[in-house]
Amino acid sequence: MSAQFHAPRRGPLILLVLMLAVVASVVRLDLLPALAEASGSAGELLGFLARFTAPELKPAFLAKVGQGVLETLAISLIGTLLAVIGAVALALPASGRWGRTASVVSRFCLNVLRSVPELVWATITVLAAGLGPFAGTLALCLHTAGVLGRLYAEALENADQRPEAALRAAGAPVVPAFVYGVLPMVAPQWLAYGLYRWEMNIRMAAVLGFVGAGGLGAQLYYAMSLFQEARAATIIVAMLLLSWAVDAVSGALRRHFVLAA
């Protein structure tokens, strides 16, 4: 009864706190003056957006965009594959299979890798490896390895350990016991996580070009820098189509392997 009596009183108080937080955020960010200035230049904004409604369709430029699509796809695919390998290598000790010390060190590495955003990794790799798709591939690999490694380690921890223990008790070596006792249970989940991250990386690969990591992002950055709105519109459409295609392929693969499992 006490909880039911106080609940109606807490509702208006929470709503009031949220409203005060919204007002404070608007004041802190100076949104009202910004909106007032934007309303005065609405015509320029509409004109700028209107120039995006006529994408450039010249064959030579479309061929260049096609190369950017393939480069972006390659960056995301290779970066994700390398990340999966690194994630597995770190997930095994992180799950506690190799002792407490190895678990602590591996989890620290995973935390560092996933705590740094892809754009920051791209900035670092561009400085280290130079401009181009190789830097973007490394950036995606480093961040994605941290994310997938944590997920893979949790899947290992939650898996049923009895089949592996039975194989070990029967005299099977460590590696075969893991391959036949645990891996079949976690492999579909690992694959689903990897495909989902690939979907995310295809979008991030297009963004990394803004810091010099190649792909469609670099082409879009150059087009916007030169105020070539028609070319920028073509590149944006290519990004959308590429993301849609990868989402469709990834979703179909996930459904197939989940049903097969």
N, C-alpha and C positions, 0 to 999 in steps of 0.2 A: 504493500500500500504506500509506503514511504517513497519508493522509486516512482510510482505512478503519480503521486502528488507533486513531486518536484519536477517531473519531466516537462509539463506545460510551461513552467516558469523559466526553465533553462532555454527553451526554444527561442523566445524573443531576445534573450540576452546574447545567444550565439549569433542570431541574425544581426543584431546591433553591432557586435564586434566585427563581423564580416563587412558590414556596410562602412564602418569606420576605417577598416583596413583598405577597402576599395578607394574611399575618398582620399586617404593619406597617400596611396599609391599614385592617384591622378595628380595630386598636388606635387608630390616628390618628383615625378617624371615630367612635369610641365606639359601635360597633354592638352590642356585647354588652349594655351597660346599656340601650340603646334597645329591644332585643329583649325583655329581661326586663320592662321597663315595659309593652311592648305585649302581652305574654302575660297580664298582669294585667287588661288592659282588652279582652280578646278578645270578651267578650259585647257590650260597647258597639260595637265595630267591626262585629260581625255584625249587630247591630240597625241600625246606620247603613246598611250595605249592603242589608239587607232592605227598607229604605224606598225603594230605587231600583227594586224589582221591580214596582212598580205605577205606570207612567207615567200622567200626567194626559192625558185624551183629550177634554176639553171642547172643543166646536167653536170657541168664542171664542179659547181659548188655542192650539189647533191653527192657526187662521188667523194668529195672531201669529207662531207658529213658522214658518209658511210664508213670511211676509214676511221673516223672518230668513234663511231658506234662499235666497230670491231675492237678498237683499242680499249675502250671503256669496258666492254665485255671481257676482254682478256685480263685487264687489271683486276676486275672483281673476281673472276674465276680462279686465276692463279693465286691471288691474295687469299681467297677463302680456302683453297686446297692446302696452301702452306700453313695457314692458321689451324686447320684441322690437325695436321701432323704435329705442330707445336702444342696444340691443346691436349692431344692424347699423351704426348711425352710429359707434360706437366700435370695432367689429371691423375695419372697413375700414382705418382708419389703424393700428390695432394690429397688423395682419398685415404691416406694412412696405410697403404699397403707396404711401404718401405720403411716404416718407422716414424716416430714423432718428429725428429729433426728434419727429415726429408719433407714431411708434410708441411711444417712451418715455413721452410724455405720456399717450397713450391707455391704455397698460397700467397706468400709475400710477392713473389714474381707475378702471379696472376693478378693480384690487386694493383700492382704498379702498371701492368700492361693495359688493363681495362679502365684504370682511372684517368689515363691521358686520352683525350678525345682524338679522333682520327685526323682532324685538321691540325692539331698540334703535332702529332706524329708526322704528318706530311710536311709541315714546316721544318721539322728536324731532319727528316730524310732527304728533303730537297737540298738543305745545306750540306748534308753529308755525302749524298750520291749525285747531286746535280739535278737540273730540271729534266722532266720526262716521266714516262710511265713506270720506270723502275722504282722511283721514289713513292709513287702512289701505291704500287703493289706492296712495298715494304710497310707503308703506313697502315694499310688495311690488314695486313698479316699480323702486325704487332698488336693492334687493338682487338681484332677478332679472336686472336689466340687467347687473350686474357678473358674475354667473355665466354668463349666456348669451353676453355679449360675449367672454369668454375662450374659450368653446367654439366660437363662430362664427369667431373669429380663427384658432384652430388648424385648423378645417376649411378655411379659405381657404389657410393655409400648406401644408397637405397636399394640396390639389387640384392636378391636373395643369395646369400653366401653358401648355402648348404650344398648345392651341386658341386661347387669348387672344392669344398671341404671333403665331400665324399670321394672325389677323384684323387685328392691329395692323400686321403687315408688308404686308398687302393694302391698307392704307389706311383701315381702319375707325377711327372715333373711340374715345376711351377708354371712354365709357359703353356704347355698343353692344358693344364688344369684351368688356367684363366681363359684360354681360347675356347674351350669346349664347355666350361662351366658358367662363366660370367658374360663373356662377349656376346653370345647370342641373345641375351636378355637386354643388354644396353645398346646394341648396334642399331636397332630401329630408332631409338630415341636420339642417339648421337647423330644419325643421318638426318632426322627431322630438324634437329637444332642447326646442323650445318647448312641445310637447304634454306632455312629461314634466314640465317645470317647472310647467305648469298643474296637473297632478295634485298636485304638492307644494304649490302655492300654495292650492289649495282647502282643504287641511288647515290651513295656516298662517293663512289668512284667518279661519278659525274660532277660532284661538287669539289672534289680534291683538285681538279684542274685549275681552280681559281688561285691556288697557291703554287702553280707550276708543275702539277703532277700529271699532266697530259690528259688525253681523252676529250670527251665532249665538253667537259668543264673549261678546259683551256680555250677551245674554240668559242664557247659562249663568252668567256671573259674578254677575248680579243674583239669579238663583235660588239659587245656592249661598250667597251672602251672607245671604239671608233664610231659609236652611235649608229651602228648598222642594224636597225631594228628588224628589218626584213630577214636578214641572215640569222639574227638571234631567235626570231620566231621559228625558223626552220629547225634550228638546233634544239629548241625547247620541245617541239613536236617529236623530234627524234628521241629525246630523253624519255618522253612520256610513252612512246611506243616501245622502246627498249625495256622500260620498267614493267609495262603491261605484259610483254612477252615472257620476261624472266619470271614474273609472278605466276603466270599461267603454267609454265614448265615446272617450276618449283612446287606449286600446289599439286599438280598431277603426280609428280614423283613422290611427294609425301603421302598422298592418298594411296598410291600403289604399294609402297613399302609398309605402310601401317596396316593395310588390309592383308598383305602377304604375311606379316608377322603374326 
